Amino acid sequence: MRTFHAVIAVATAALLCAAASPATADDRYLCNWRTVAHPEDPFIQSLGKWAVEQNGVPMRFDKVESAKAQCVDDIISKTRNYELIIVAATRDDEAPGRFRAVVYVENFTQPKKLVSFERITRPRLDN
């Protein structure tokens, strides 16, 4: 009887852990998002430039303003999702705007996939 209760306890704990840990489509564990301390790092800036080039609209890249990183699989994995706040301008609109891009990078190598790219709209302040 004691063995049965131990098996039930372990199975319950496993189910709770599985439910608490988000996963990607291919069932990978995702860590919490962490702020990148130095978004001016050349690697982060190159990711931002790459995201602007890949988004399908001709744009002029200015800089990555801020960034967050999320490990995929486990904390020591070198595979990451990066959320980048990018300052860029479209060719038609010379005034720079802010854009949010999410880039999936495997093993700190070339960007693997542009997950999303969208303009960040600022709320209007009506007086």
HELIX and SHEET records of a PDB file:
HELIX    1   1 ARG A    2  ALA A   20  1                                  19    
HELIX    2   2 PRO A   42  GLN A   54  1                                  13    
SHEET    1   A 5 ARG A  34  THR A  35  0                                        
SHEET    2   A 5 MET A  59  CYS A  71 -1                                        
SHEET    3   A 5 ARG A  80  THR A  90 -1                                        
SHEET    4   A 5 GLY A  97  VAL A 105 -1                                        
SHEET    5   A 5 PRO A 111  ARG A 119 -1                                        
END                                                                             
